[in-house]
Amino acid sequence: MAARDSSSGPFGPKQAERALAAWREHDAKSSLHPHDRDAIRSTDAARALVLELLTRPGAPRDLYNACARLGRLLGEAGASPSLVASTIDGAARALADVGATFDETRVPSARASAAEGYFAVAVETERLAARRTWEYPACAVRIAADTVAIAAGHPETDGEALADWCARVALGARKDGYKKAILGGSAAARSELGDALALVGITVTDRLETKGWLAFLKP
């Protein structure tokens, strides 16, 4: 498709309103589930900006940033990948429907920017879910009334992030009334966590004390 000439005049408010309505309609036809329809309704402001920038000549950086922002908002709203993959094409069709002029050569890059924004949210969500598995109390198991076993395997290699995690774990263990802790994991993580536990009065030990008849089973 040939690039349209944007010299015919500004993109007026009435034309913009009609284009936005047409874009919503095009996207609704591509929606797969209620999350898609909710996402369409919740992104009007971002869509309006994309439409304005699509019709504005000049450097496309702002347009691509706006498309990436739209992709992020759709991702946060739970939209399907199919909707995100087709939404910029829907914007182009909407502009054509209302007779707006725009440079069609920028549509492929705008489409890619929206996809990048969307999948950035997906990656961040997966990373957050992975980090949560190491948060207290998910990383801990009560093994006696006053003793907890903690998996000191926080995946962050950043020293500050590890220290913050250790502080959160130590505070959680203290709140639950533990006096002793048995640690597993890398030497660096165990050392950092041990220091944090000591600050809140929890002693790190390497074995669980046995009482009663179990004591006779000690080597």
N, CA and C of each residue as an Amber inpcrd file, in Angstrom:
protein
   657
   0.8500000  -1.1950000   0.0000000   0.0000000   0.0000000   0.0000000
   0.8860000   1.2460000   0.0000000   0.5140000   2.2250000  -0.7620000
   1.3070000   3.4470000  -0.8500000   1.1050000   4.3040000   0.3770000
   2.1120000   5.0770000   0.6940000   2.0160000   5.9920000   1.8330000
   1.0520000   7.1130000   1.4940000   0.2040000   7.4370000   2.4430000
  -0.7290000   8.5380000   2.2440000  -0.0370000   9.8560000   2.5380000
  -0.4730000  10.8630000   1.9130000   0.0710000  12.2080000   2.1110000
  -0.6650000  12.8610000   3.2700000   0.0780000  13.3580000   4.2490000
  -0.5440000  13.9770000   5.4290000  -0.6830000  15.4830000   5.2890000
  -0.7080000  15.9990000   4.0900000  -0.7070000  17.4440000   3.9160000
  -2.0920000  18.0550000   3.7930000  -3.1410000  17.2450000   3.9450000
  -4.4810000  17.7720000   3.6770000  -5.0580000  18.5530000   4.8470000
  -4.3900000  18.5970000   5.9860000  -4.9080000  19.3710000   7.1020000
  -4.8390000  18.6000000   8.3980000  -5.1300000  19.2700000   9.5030000
  -5.0240000  18.6320000  10.8110000  -6.1170000  17.5890000  11.0280000
  -5.8380000  16.7000000  11.9330000  -6.7730000  15.6500000  12.3300000
  -7.7160000  16.2500000  13.3580000  -8.9350000  16.5990000  12.9390000
  -9.8450000  17.3400000  13.7950000 -10.5090000  16.4850000  14.8600000
 -11.0910000  17.1460000  15.8960000 -11.7030000  16.4180000  17.0140000
 -12.8360000  15.4930000  16.5840000 -13.6940000  15.9320000  15.6840000
 -14.8130000  15.0960000  15.2610000 -14.3270000  13.8870000  14.4890000
 -13.3420000  14.1090000  13.6240000 -12.7690000  13.0120000  12.8640000
 -12.0610000  12.0210000  13.7930000 -11.3840000  12.5680000  14.8050000
 -10.6990000  11.7160000  15.7750000 -11.6910000  10.8620000  16.5580000
 -12.8120000  11.4520000  16.9370000 -13.8260000  10.7150000  17.6860000
 -14.4080000   9.5840000  16.8490000 -14.6560000   9.8570000  15.5930000
 -15.1810000   8.8310000  14.7030000 -14.1650000   7.7210000  14.4680000
 -12.8950000   8.1120000  14.3260000 -11.8490000   7.1170000  14.1120000
 -11.6900000   6.2190000  15.3400000 -11.7670000   6.8140000  16.5380000
 -11.6410000   6.0360000  17.7570000 -12.7790000   5.0220000  17.8730000
 -13.9920000   5.4620000  17.5550000 -15.1380000   4.5500000  17.6020000
 -14.9790000   3.4230000  16.5840000 -14.4850000   3.7690000  15.3970000
 -14.2810000   2.7550000  14.3670000 -13.1990000   1.7660000  14.7840000
 -12.1470000   2.2620000  15.4310000 -11.0660000   1.3800000  15.9020000
 -11.5940000   0.4080000  16.9480000 -12.3760000   0.9050000  17.8840000
 -12.9570000   0.0140000  18.8900000 -13.7930000  -1.0700000  18.2280000
 -14.5420000  -0.6690000  17.2070000 -15.4020000  -1.6280000  16.5110000
 -14.5650000  -2.6930000  15.7890000 -13.4970000  -2.2610000  15.1250000
 -12.6260000  -3.2250000  14.4420000 -12.0100000  -4.1940000  15.4530000
 -11.5520000  -3.6640000  16.5880000 -10.9260000  -4.5270000  17.5890000
 -11.9360000  -5.4760000  18.2210000 -13.1580000  -5.0070000  18.4030000
 -14.1840000  -5.8710000  18.9960000 -14.4210000  -7.1060000  18.1420000
 -14.2830000  -6.9520000  16.8460000 -14.4610000  -8.0930000  15.9490000
 -13.3370000  -9.1110000  16.1030000 -12.1780000  -8.6570000  16.6070000
 -11.0350000  -9.5580000  16.8040000 -10.9450000 -10.0890000  18.2280000
 -11.8410000  -9.6450000  19.1020000 -11.7570000 -10.0410000  20.5100000
 -12.1200000 -11.5170000  20.6660000 -11.4150000 -12.1740000  21.5980000
 -11.6180000 -13.6030000  21.8210000 -12.3590000 -13.9050000  23.1140000
 -12.2970000 -13.0050000  24.0920000 -12.9070000 -13.2690000  25.3890000
 -13.2300000 -11.9450000  26.0700000 -13.9460000 -11.9770000  27.1940000
 -14.3430000 -10.7320000  27.8670000 -13.1710000  -9.8340000  28.2280000
 -11.9950000 -10.4030000  28.5440000 -10.8340000  -9.5700000  28.8660000
 -10.4640000  -8.6690000  27.6840000 -10.6120000  -9.1800000  26.4760000
 -10.3300000  -8.3580000  25.2920000 -11.2700000  -7.1650000  25.2350000
 -12.5440000  -7.4330000  25.4390000 -13.5170000  -6.3340000  25.3450000
 -13.3140000  -5.3140000  26.4610000 -12.9750000  -5.7930000  27.6590000
 -12.6730000  -4.8610000  28.7540000 -11.4340000  -4.0310000  28.4300000
 -10.4190000  -4.6820000  27.8380000  -9.1810000  -3.9860000  27.4950000
  -9.4320000  -2.9140000  26.4420000 -10.2920000  -3.2120000  25.4970000
 -10.6200000  -2.2330000  24.4520000 -11.2490000  -0.9950000  25.0820000
 -12.1700000  -1.2160000  26.0030000 -12.8790000  -0.0880000  26.6240000
 -11.9750000   0.7320000  27.5360000 -10.9450000   0.0960000  28.1120000
 -10.1300000   0.7850000  29.1180000  -8.9310000   1.5220000  28.5390000
  -8.7520000   1.4870000  27.2290000  -7.5370000   2.0730000  26.6380000
  -7.8470000   3.2150000  25.6770000  -8.9600000   3.8850000  25.8690000
  -9.3480000   4.9580000  24.9440000  -8.3090000   6.0730000  24.8640000
  -7.7690000   6.4850000  26.0090000  -6.8300000   7.6090000  26.0010000
  -5.5780000   7.2580000  25.2040000  -5.0510000   6.0550000  25.4310000
  -3.8590000   5.6300000  24.6970000  -4.1560000   5.4870000  23.2120000
  -5.3320000   5.0070000  22.8810000  -5.7230000   4.8390000  21.4780000
  -5.8580000   6.1960000  20.7780000  -6.4320000   7.1440000  21.4910000
  -6.5870000   8.4760000  20.9050000  -5.2300000   9.0860000  20.5690000
  -4.2530000   8.8670000  21.4430000  -2.9130000   9.3960000  21.1910000
  -2.2720000   8.7050000  19.9930000  -2.4360000   7.3970000  19.8850000
  -1.8790000   6.6680000  18.7410000  -2.4810000   7.1790000  17.4430000
  -3.7880000   7.3780000  17.4300000  -4.4370000   7.8830000  16.2210000
  -3.9010000   9.2680000  15.8460000  -3.7570000  10.1280000  16.8400000
  -3.2460000  11.4720000  16.5680000  -1.8330000  11.4120000  15.9860000
  -0.9850000  10.5660000  16.5790000   0.4020000  10.4940000  16.1310000
   0.5350000   9.7960000  14.7800000  -0.3690000   8.8730000  14.4860000
  -0.3500000   8.2340000  13.1750000  -0.6220000   9.2390000  12.0610000
  -1.4330000  10.2260000  12.3660000  -1.7930000  11.2170000  11.3460000
  -0.8500000  12.4130000  11.3430000   0.0950000  12.4320000  12.2730000
   1.0000000  13.5740000  12.3740000   2.3090000  13.2650000  11.6410000
   2.7150000  14.1020000  10.6890000   3.9860000  13.8670000   9.9910000
   5.1650000  14.1690000  10.9160000   6.3160000  13.6790000  10.5180000
   7.5180000  13.9760000  11.2920000   8.1230000  12.7340000  11.9050000
   8.9920000  12.9450000  12.8850000   9.7120000  11.8510000  13.5290000
   8.7280000  10.8750000  14.1790000   8.9080000   9.5720000  13.9540000
   7.9310000   8.5990000  14.4500000   8.1780000   8.1020000  15.8720000
   9.2090000   8.6100000  16.5530000   9.5410000   8.0640000  17.8660000
   8.3690000   8.1390000  18.8280000   7.6960000   9.2880000  18.8720000
   6.5640000   9.4340000  19.7840000   5.4660000   8.4330000  19.4480000
   5.2480000   8.1980000  18.1660000   4.2360000   7.2270000  17.7510000
   4.5890000   5.8350000  18.2680000   5.8260000   5.4230000  18.0800000
   6.2080000   4.0810000  18.4970000   6.1590000   3.9380000  20.0150000
   6.5350000   4.9950000  20.7250000   6.4210000   4.9530000  22.1920000
   4.9640000   4.8290000  22.6250000   4.0770000   5.5530000  21.9390000
   2.6530000   5.4860000  22.2640000   2.1040000   4.0980000  21.9770000
   2.5520000   3.4790000  20.8830000   2.0960000   2.1300000  20.5570000
   2.5980000   1.1270000  21.5940000   3.8390000   1.2950000  22.0370000
   4.3660000   0.4160000  23.0750000   3.5760000   0.5780000  24.3660000
   3.2210000   1.8180000  24.6860000   2.4110000   2.0710000  25.8810000
   1.0420000   1.4190000  25.7560000   0.4420000   1.5000000  24.5830000
  -0.8460000   0.8440000  24.3590000  -0.7020000  -0.6590000  24.5420000
   0.3780000  -1.2360000  24.0000000   0.5990000  -2.6640000  24.1680000
   0.7270000  -3.0610000  25.6250000   1.4270000  -2.2410000  26.4150000
   1.5650000  -2.5170000  27.8490000   0.2100000  -2.4700000  28.5450000
  -0.5910000  -1.4590000  28.2190000  -1.9020000  -1.3400000  28.8500000
  -2.7960000  -2.5230000  28.4970000  -2.7300000  -2.9720000  27.2520000
  -3.5150000  -4.1390000  26.8500000  -3.0380000  -5.3840000  27.5930000
  -1.7210000  -5.5060000  27.7550000  -1.1910000  -6.6380000  28.5050000
  -1.6290000  -6.6190000  29.9490000  -1.5730000  -5.4510000  30.5650000
  -1.9820000  -5.3260000  31.9680000  -3.4710000  -5.5880000  32.1460000
  -4.2570000  -5.3420000  31.0900000  -5.6990000  -5.5760000  31.1510000
  -6.0650000  -7.0150000  30.8090000  -5.0630000  -7.8390000  30.4740000
  -5.3310000  -9.2380000  30.1840000  -5.7850000  -9.5260000  28.7740000
  -5.4840000  -8.6330000  27.8360000  -5.8850000  -8.8440000  26.4500000
  -5.1450000 -10.0270000  25.8480000  -5.7330000 -10.6250000  24.8280000
  -5.1130000 -11.7670000  24.1570000  -4.0260000 -11.3010000  23.1970000
  -3.0420000 -12.1520000  22.9170000  -2.0190000 -11.8000000  21.9210000
  -2.6260000 -11.5140000  20.5500000  -3.7140000 -12.1990000  20.2040000
  -4.3520000 -11.9840000  18.9050000  -4.8650000 -10.5630000  18.7630000
  -5.4590000 -10.0460000  19.8320000  -5.9550000  -8.6790000  19.7810000
  -4.8060000  -7.6930000  19.6120000  -3.7270000  -7.8980000  20.3580000
  -2.5880000  -6.9830000  20.2810000  -1.9500000  -7.0340000  18.9000000
  -1.8770000  -8.2210000  18.3160000  -1.2490000  -8.3630000  17.0090000
  -2.0280000  -7.6470000  15.9110000  -3.3450000  -7.4800000  16.1090000
  -4.1760000  -6.8960000  15.0560000  -4.6180000  -5.4640000  15.3370000
  -4.3560000  -4.9550000  16.5450000  -4.9630000  -3.6800000  16.9190000
  -4.4450000  -2.5010000  16.1020000  -3.1610000  -2.4630000  15.7590000
  -2.6460000  -1.3350000  14.9750000  -3.2060000  -1.3740000  13.5570000
  -3.3980000  -2.5680000  13.0170000  -4.0690000  -2.6630000  11.7250000
  -5.4920000  -2.1310000  11.8260000  -6.1340000  -2.3820000  12.9800000
  -7.4680000  -1.8370000  13.2010000  -7.4530000  -0.3250000  13.2320000
  -6.3950000   0.2600000  13.7960000  -6.2670000   1.7160000  13.8190000
  -6.1330000   2.2620000  12.4030000  -5.3180000   1.5930000  11.5860000
  -5.1390000   2.0450000  10.2080000  -6.4480000   1.9570000   9.4290000
  -7.1930000   0.8750000   9.6290000  -8.4810000   0.7490000   8.9350000
  -9.4550000   1.8150000   9.3980000  -9.4110000   2.1210000  10.7020000
 -10.3140000   3.1410000  11.2370000 -10.0120000   4.5080000  10.6260000
  -8.7330000   4.8310000  10.5010000  -8.3660000   6.1090000   9.8910000
  -8.8050000   6.1610000   8.4280000  -8.6530000   5.0400000   7.7460000
  -9.1130000   4.9940000   6.3580000 -10.6330000   5.1420000   6.2760000
 -11.3470000   4.5540000   7.2320000 -12.8100000   4.6290000   7.2410000
 -13.3060000   6.0640000   7.3170000 -12.5810000   6.9060000   8.0800000
 -13.0460000   8.2870000   8.2720000 -12.3480000   9.2520000   7.3160000
 -11.5530000   8.7160000   6.3980000 -10.9030000   9.5590000   5.4040000
  -9.7200000  10.3390000   5.9150000  -9.1110000   9.9000000   7.0250000
  -7.9380000  10.5870000   7.5690000  -6.6920000  10.1800000   6.7910000
  -5.7920000  11.0970000   6.6200000  -4.5470000  10.8100000   5.9130000
  -3.4460000  10.4680000   6.9080000  -2.6150000   9.4920000   6.5610000
  -1.5200000   9.0660000   7.4230000  -0.5010000   8.3170000   6.5770000
   0.6920000   8.1770000   7.1200000   1.7840000   7.4970000   6.4430000
   1.7150000   6.0120000   6.7590000   1.2570000   5.2250000   5.8120000
   1.0560000   3.7970000   6.0460000   2.3710000   3.0340000   6.1960000
   3.4880000   3.6230000   5.7820000   4.7640000   2.9180000   5.9100000
   5.1930000   2.7840000   7.3740000   4.5570000   3.5670000   8.2620000
   4.9140000   3.4830000   9.6800000   4.0980000   2.4360000  10.4250000
   3.0880000   1.8580000   9.7690000   2.2080000   0.8960000  10.4300000
   2.9510000  -0.3610000  10.8830000   3.8140000  -0.9880000  10.0630000
   4.5070000  -2.1970000  10.5400000   5.3370000  -1.9620000  11.7970000
   6.0610000  -0.8410000  11.8530000   6.8590000  -0.5460000  13.0410000
   5.9690000  -0.2320000  14.2360000   4.8420000   0.4120000  13.9940000
   3.9000000   0.6900000  15.0770000   3.3330000  -0.6130000  15.6200000
   3.0330000  -1.5440000  14.7290000   2.5270000  -2.8550000  15.1370000
   3.5670000  -3.5840000  15.9940000   4.8220000  -3.5300000  15.5680000
   5.8890000  -4.1830000  16.3310000   6.0620000  -3.5460000  17.7010000
   5.9320000  -2.2320000  17.7720000   6.0830000  -1.5390000  19.0500000
   4.9900000  -1.9490000  20.0250000   3.7580000  -2.0810000  19.5330000
   2.6600000  -2.5230000  20.3980000   2.9250000  -3.9320000  20.9170000
   3.4320000  -4.8050000  20.0480000   3.7350000  -6.1740000  20.4650000
   4.8440000  -6.1900000  21.5050000   5.8660000  -5.3470000  21.3180000
   6.9650000  -5.2840000  22.2850000   6.4600000  -4.8510000  23.6550000
   5.5850000  -3.8460000  23.6850000   5.0310000  -3.4020000  24.9550000
   4.2300000  -4.4870000  25.6400000   3.4380000  -5.2090000  24.8500000
   2.5990000  -6.2790000  25.3910000   3.4490000  -7.4030000  25.9790000
   4.4330000  -7.8700000  25.2290000   5.2280000  -8.9960000  25.6960000
   6.1970000  -8.6010000  26.8030000   6.5290000  -7.3140000  26.8990000
   7.3190000  -6.8590000  28.0430000   6.5440000  -7.0800000  29.3350000
   5.2370000  -6.8260000  29.2950000   4.3990000  -7.0600000  30.4700000
   4.3700000  -8.5510000  30.8040000   4.2610000  -9.4040000  29.7760000
   4.2290000 -10.8490000  30.0080000   5.5150000 -11.3310000  30.6680000
   6.6570000 -10.8290000  30.2010000   7.9400000 -11.2300000  30.7810000
   8.0490000 -10.7450000  32.2200000   7.6420000  -9.5010000  32.4640000
   7.7110000  -8.9580000  33.8220000   6.8010000  -9.7340000  34.7640000
   5.6440000 -10.1500000  34.2820000   4.7090000 -10.9100000  35.1080000
   5.2920000 -12.2610000  35.4900000   5.9370000 -12.9230000  34.5230000
   6.5500000 -14.2190000  34.8010000   7.7030000 -14.0660000  35.8060000
   8.4980000 -13.0280000  35.6410000   9.6060000 -12.8120000  36.5720000
   9.0950000 -12.5270000  37.9760000   8.0170000 -11.7540000  38.0730000
   7.4490000 -11.4510000  39.3830000   6.9160000 -12.7150000  40.0390000
   6.2530000 -13.5670000  39.2410000   5.7380000 -14.8220000  39.7880000
   6.8750000 -15.7050000  40.2830000   7.9900000 -15.7210000  39.5330000
   9.1400000 -16.5210000  39.9570000   9.7340000 -15.9830000  41.2540000
   9.8180000 -14.6500000  41.3650000  10.3730000 -14.0580000  42.5860000
   9.4870000 -14.3460000  43.7910000   8.1800000 -14.3790000  43.5730000
   7.2630000 -14.6040000  44.6900000   7.4360000 -15.9750000  45.3190000
   7.9270000 -16.9520000  44.5440000   8.1290000 -18.2840000  45.1090000
   9.2280000 -18.2930000  46.1550000  10.0840000 -17.2530000  46.1460000
  11.1480000 -17.1610000  47.1300000  10.7870000 -16.2450000  48.2880000
   9.6340000 -15.6030000  48.2200000   9.2550000 -14.7010000  49.3080000
   8.7540000 -15.4990000  50.5080000   8.9530000 -14.9420000  51.6890000
   8.4430000 -15.5470000  52.9060000   6.9200000 -15.3630000  52.9350000
   6.1330000 -16.4140000  53.2880000   6.5440000 -17.7060000  53.8470000
   6.6840000 -18.8400000  52.8230000   6.5970000 -18.5290000  51.5150000
   6.6910000 -19.5930000  50.5230000   8.0240000 -20.3150000  50.5790000
   9.0700000 -19.6310000  51.0270000  10.4160000 -20.2210000  51.0580000
  10.7130000 -20.9060000  52.3880000   9.7330000 -21.0150000  53.2790000
   9.9940000 -21.5150000  54.6340000   9.0400000 -22.6430000  55.0020000
   9.5180000 -23.5360000  55.8860000   8.7060000 -24.6390000  56.4040000
   8.9390000 -24.7410000  57.9150000   7.8640000 -24.7710000  58.6830000
   7.9920000 -24.9510000  60.1350000   8.3700000 -26.4060000  60.4090000
   9.4590000 -26.6200000  61.1270000   9.8720000 -27.9870000  61.4400000
   9.8430000 -28.2660000  62.9430000   9.5900000 -27.2530000  63.7340000
   9.3760000 -27.3950000  65.1710000   8.6450000 -26.1400000  65.6320000
   8.2080000 -26.1580000  66.8820000   7.4210000 -25.0350000  67.3790000
   8.1630000 -23.7160000  67.2530000   9.4830000 -23.7530000  67.4610000
  10.2580000 -22.5160000  67.4300000  11.3250000 -22.5040000  66.3370000
  11.2610000 -23.4600000  65.4150000  12.3160000 -23.6070000  64.4080000
  11.7270000 -23.6410000  63.0020000  12.3770000 -22.9390000  62.0970000
  11.9340000 -22.8820000  60.7090000  13.0830000 -23.2550000  59.7860000
  12.7810000 -23.9790000  58.7250000  13.7630000 -24.2640000  57.6720000
  13.4920000 -23.3080000  56.5220000  14.5250000 -22.6470000  56.0460000
  14.3660000 -21.6290000  55.0040000  15.2630000 -21.9620000  53.8210000
  14.6800000 -21.9170000  52.6300000  15.4520000 -22.0990000  51.3980000
  16.0230000 -20.7480000  50.9950000  17.2930000 -20.5670000  51.2380000
  17.9550000 -19.2920000  50.9290000  18.4520000 -19.3610000  49.4880000
  17.5170000 -19.3420000  48.5630000  17.8690000 -19.4860000  47.1570000
  17.3590000 -18.3570000  46.3050000  17.2850000 -17.1910000  46.8720000
  16.8010000 -16.0480000  46.1120000  17.6270000 -15.8910000  44.8430000
  16.9770000 -15.8060000  43.6740000  17.7220000 -15.8390000  42.4130000
  18.4600000 -14.5650000  42.0350000  18.2110000 -13.4850000  42.7280000
  18.8640000 -12.2360000  42.3640000  20.3720000 -12.3010000  42.6180000
  21.1450000 -11.8310000  41.6610000  22.5980000 -11.7400000  41.8450000
  23.0020000 -10.3710000  42.3620000  22.0790000  -9.4430000  42.3720000
  22.3430000  -8.0970000  42.8630000  22.4140000  -8.1270000  44.3850000
  23.5140000  -7.6450000  44.9480000  23.7090000  -7.6900000  46.3840000
  22.6540000  -6.9260000  47.1590000  22.2530000  -5.7730000  46.6540000
  21.2430000  -4.9700000  47.3470000  19.8950000  -5.6720000  47.3490000
  19.5290000  -6.2890000  46.2020000  18.2620000  -7.0090000  46.1230000
  18.2660000  -8.2000000  47.0750000  19.3910000  -8.8980000  47.1580000
  19.4930000 -10.0350000  48.0780000  19.3640000  -9.5780000  49.5220000
  19.9970000  -8.4650000  49.8690000  19.9040000  -7.9490000  51.2320000
  18.4750000  -7.5650000  51.5810000  17.7620000  -6.9580000  50.6360000
  16.3680000  -6.5850000  50.8710000  15.5120000  -7.8260000  51.1060000
  15.7570000  -8.8560000  50.2880000  15.0040000 -10.1040000  50.4500000
  15.2760000 -10.7220000  51.8170000  16.5390000 -10.7610000  52.2220000
  16.8880000 -11.3290000  53.5240000  16.2020000 -10.5750000  54.6640000
  16.1250000  -9.2650000  54.5350000  15.4660000  -8.4670000  55.5720000
  13.9810000  -8.8070000  55.6480000  13.3390000  -8.9900000  54.4920000
  11.9100000  -9.3260000  54.4900000  11.6810000 -10.7050000  55.1130000
  12.5430000 -11.6500000  54.7740000  12.4060000 -12.9980000  55.3320000
  12.6190000 -12.9710000  56.8450000  13.6430000 -12.2790000  57.2930000
  13.9350000 -12.2170000  58.7230000  12.7760000 -11.5980000  59.4980000
  12.2280000 -10.5260000  58.9840000  11.1030000  -9.8870000  59.6610000
   9.8860000 -10.8000000  59.6920000   9.6580000 -11.5330000  58.6060000
   8.5330000 -12.4650000  58.5790000   8.7100000 -13.5880000  59.5790000
   9.9270000 -14.1270000  59.6730000  10.1920000 -15.2130000  60.6210000
  10.0480000 -14.7340000  62.0600000  10.5270000 -13.5240000  62.3340000
  10.3780000 -12.9850000  63.6860000   8.9050000 -12.7880000  64.0270000
   8.1400000 -12.2780000  63.0750000   6.7090000 -12.0570000  63.3160000
   6.0020000 -13.3610000  63.6470000   6.4490000 -14.4690000  63.0570000
   5.8320000 -15.7710000  63.3200000   6.3680000 -16.4420000  64.5670000
   7.2540000 -15.7660000  65.2750000   7.7080000 -16.2550000  66.5720000
   8.8270000 -17.2790000  66.5580000   9.5300000 -17.4080000  65.4550000
  10.6210000 -18.3870000  65.4090000  11.8350000 -17.8900000  66.1900000
  12.5270000 -18.8560000  66.8130000  13.7500000 -18.5560000  67.5520000
  14.9870000 -19.1160000  66.8640000  14.7960000 -20.1630000  66.0660000
  15.9110000 -20.8100000  65.3910000  15.5640000 -21.0280000  63.9230000
  16.6080000 -21.1210000  63.1000000  16.4080000 -21.3480000  61.6680000
  17.4890000 -22.2470000  61.1250000  17.0860000 -23.1640000  60.2480000
  18.0150000 -23.9960000  59.5010000  17.9690000 -23.5230000  58.0570000
  19.1240000 -23.2340000  57.4900000  19.1720000 -22.6150000  56.1670000
  19.7300000 -23.5710000  55.1250000  19.1750000 -23.4830000  53.9280000
  19.7150000 -24.2030000  52.7810000  19.9130000 -23.2160000  51.6500000
  20.7750000 -23.5520000  50.6990000  21.0260000 -22.6520000  49.5840000
  22.4960000 -22.3540000  49.4200000  22.7910000 -21.3720000  48.6030000
  24.1810000 -21.0210000  48.3370000  24.8360000 -20.4210000  49.5760000
  26.1480000 -20.4980000  49.6250000  26.8780000 -19.9790000  50.7860000
  26.6490000 -18.4830000  50.9570000  26.6370000 -17.7350000  49.8310000
  26.4470000 -16.2900000  49.9170000  25.0680000 -15.9420000  50.4470000
  24.0470000 -16.6390000  49.9630000  22.6840000 -16.3590000  50.4190000
  22.5020000 -16.7550000  51.8700000  23.0750000 -17.8930000  52.2660000
  22.9610000 -18.3220000  53.6640000  23.6440000 -17.3320000  54.5890000
  24.8080000 -16.8380000  54.1740000  25.5430000 -15.8920000  55.0050000
  24.7580000 -14.5960000  55.1820000  24.2240000 -14.0730000  54.0790000
  23.4640000 -12.8140000  54.1410000  22.2050000 -12.9900000  54.9730000
  21.5140000 -14.1050000  54.7670000  20.2870000 -14.3430000  55.5230000
  20.5900000 -14.5850000  56.9920000  21.6820000 -15.2870000  57.2670000
  22.0650000 -15.5150000  58.6600000  22.3010000 -14.2160000  59.4030000
  22.9540000 -13.2630000  58.7460000  23.1880000 -11.9540000  59.3680000
  21.8690000 -11.2380000  59.6440000  20.9400000 -11.3180000  58.6920000
  19.6470000 -10.6460000  58.8610000  18.8500000 -11.2910000  59.9880000
  18.8920000 -12.6170000  60.0770000  18.1720000 -13.3110000  61.1460000
  18.7710000 -12.9800000  62.5100000  20.0890000 -12.8830000  62.5760000
  20.7410000 -12.5520000  63.8440000  20.3050000 -11.1830000  64.3480000
  20.0870000 -10.2570000  63.4280000  19.6790000  -8.9090000  63.8270000
  18.3070000  -8.8930000  64.4910000  17.4630000  -9.8760000  64.1720000
  16.1190000  -9.9040000  64.7790000  16.0240000 -10.9680000  65.8670000
  17.1860000 -11.5060000  66.2770000  17.2030000 -12.4270000  67.4100000
  16.9320000 -13.8730000  67.0870000  17.1010000 -14.2790000  65.8460000
  16.8860000 -15.6750000  65.4500000  18.2450000 -16.3330000  65.2370000
  18.4590000 -17.4690000  65.8980000  19.7290000 -18.1810000  65.8350000
  19.7310000 -19.1640000  64.6680000  20.7820000 -19.1530000  63.9050000
  20.9340000 -20.1040000  62.8070000  21.6100000 -21.3550000  63.3420000
  21.0160000 -22.5070000  63.0860000  21.5670000 -23.7800000  63.5190000
  21.6630000 -24.7190000  62.3340000  22.4190000 -25.7860000  62.4760000
  22.5680000 -26.7200000  61.3620000  21.8330000 -28.0390000  61.6040000
  21.0720000 -28.1380000  62.7190000  20.3350000 -29.3670000  62.9840000
  19.1590000 -29.0810000  63.8850000  18.1800000 -29.9670000  63.8210000
  16.9960000 -29.8500000  64.6510000  17.2060000 -30.6500000  65.9250000
  17.0350000 -29.9930000  67.0750000  17.1920000 -30.6890000  68.3480000
  16.0460000 -31.6630000  68.5410000  16.3550000 -32.8500000  69.0120000
  15.3290000 -33.8640000  69.2760000  15.0810000 -33.9600000  70.7680000
  13.8600000 -34.3100000  71.1130000  13.4870000 -34.3990000  72.5200000
  12.8250000 -35.7390000  72.7900000  12.7090000 -36.0790000  74.0590000
  12.0700000 -37.3110000  74.4390000  12.8150000 -38.5330000  73.9340000
  12.0790000 -39.5960000  73.5750000  12.7120000 -40.8450000  73.1750000
  13.5060000 -40.7150000  71.8830000  13.1950000 -39.6720000  71.0270000
  13.9600000 -39.4870000  69.7910000  15.4010000 -39.1400000  70.0700000
  15.6790000 -38.5850000  71.2550000  17.0450000 -38.2020000  71.5820000
  17.9770000 -39.4130000  71.6140000  17.4140000 -40.6150000  71.9290000
  18.2480000 -41.8070000  72.0000000  18.7150000 -42.2650000  70.6180000
  18.0890000 -41.7240000  69.5660000  18.4440000 -42.1270000  68.2200000
  19.6140000 -41.3050000  67.6910000  20.0730000 -40.3000000  68.4390000
  21.1900000 -39.5070000  68.0050000  22.4340000 -40.3660000  67.8930000
  23.2730000 -40.1490000  66.9000000  24.5250000 -40.9070000  66.7920000
  25.4860000 -40.5330000  67.9130000
